[in-house]
Amino acid sequence: MKEFVDRTSLRIAEAATGVGHEAIRKFVEGETETPHPRSVKGFTALYWRERGLVFVAEAGGTEAPVFWASDLRAIYPGGKRQAEADIRAIFELAERHPEALPGTAGAMKRWWLRLVEAEYRNEMPYRKPRRRRGPPGESE
């Protein structure tokens, strides 16, 4: 977001993400430790659009990004480890009743774990920018 705002402006970032310019400013300047999920979704949409990744044609002829994996972060706020643990726990519970388990359960588990892996593969931790201190001798 910082790169985008530096290249354009807060107002353009607001229009591109659907997130208010003040929320974007706070995020870019490091005042927001955990952005609202709607903000994250707007930032994610802009990220994909900027990089031209994972775009598909919609029925109406327009192009739009696919957000299958990005929703995983809202479901699993604890990150990749929580997601993998939850998926394994669900299937361990399901395997206790093999007669009720569909034949596709194994493939579904592998697909789900691959989806989580893809979501977190290129994860870069959010680093809060350092705050600048005033001139020496100034009290805070």
C-alpha angles and dihedrals in degrees: 000000000000092000091048093048091047090053096043128006141273091260092054090047089051092053092045096049106027088233120124116260092237091055089049092049091051091048094048093047092048097247091122114067097180116022120214113267090246089055091049090051091051092047090048092051090052092046093054093043092050092051096041091230131148096005122159133181114253123217090259091060096254124117124239136170121257112236103188097123099037091066088062090074090061092048094045108035089167091070134233097330092053091047094051092045092050093048092049091047092052092051093044089055091046092050090061086075103041093165090065095042115105118235090245094062095101093050090045091053092049091048092049092049091048089051091053091047091052092048094054100031096098097028114152114195115241109249117203109227117246115256115237116237122223124248116300114279095031113123122220 
